[in-house]
C-alpha cells in the first residue's frame, strides 16, 4: 500500500501474495518475501519497481 499526500491508501501489489512476511526497498525496487506458510506452495521473492510520475 502507498499512502498519497491526500491520505488515501493505494494498493500497489496483490498478485501472487501468500502470507507475505517482510518487505524491503532498495532504490526503486520493492522486495516482498512471500512465505506461503498456510498454503505450503510456491514460497518466493517478489520484485517490483516503484516510483515514476504517479508515485
Secondary structure as the mmCIF struct_conf table of DSSP 4:
data_model
#
loop_
_struct_conf.conf_type_id
_struct_conf.id
_struct_conf.beg_label_comp_id
_struct_conf.beg_label_asym_id
_struct_conf.beg_label_seq_id
_struct_conf.end_label_comp_id
_struct_conf.end_label_asym_id
_struct_conf.end_label_seq_id
STRN STRN1 UNK A 2 UNK A 3
TURN_TY1_P TURN_TY1_P1 UNK A 5 UNK A 6
BEND BEND1 UNK A 7 UNK A 7
STRN STRN2 UNK A 9 UNK A 10
TURN_TY1_P TURN_TY1_P2 UNK A 15 UNK A 16
BEND BEND2 UNK A 18 UNK A 19
STRN STRN3 UNK A 20 UNK A 26
TURN_TY1_P TURN_TY1_P3 UNK A 27 UNK A 28
STRN STRN4 UNK A 29 UNK A 34
TURN_TY1_P TURN_TY1_P4 UNK A 37 UNK A 39
BEND BEND3 UNK A 41 UNK A 41
STRN STRN5 UNK A 44 UNK A 49
BEND BEND4 UNK A 52 UNK A 52
TURN_TY1_P TURN_TY1_P5 UNK A 53 UNK A 54
#
